[in-house]
Amino acid sequence: MNFRRPALRGEVPEAGDRWRRGPATTRTISGMYSPQRDTDEHIAVESLFGAFQVLVHVRETSPVRWLYLDH
């Protein structure tokens, strides 16, 4: 797996700095994704730089594996 220098905290050209410090809309998918709720999963942030310590983009999908907890 190849890792690049962190773009959120590392040095980047001016255009990249404007992108990470400007307002952004993100889509958060956690738990179960439902296409009917897609618009509810978007959040607005003042900047990616201020909202996140780390951004990870994984170019892989896999089936859900349910976690069952015994109580």
Beta strands, then each sheet from edge to edge (+ up, - down):
strand 1: 24-27
strand 2: 42-45
sheet 1: 1+ 2-
end
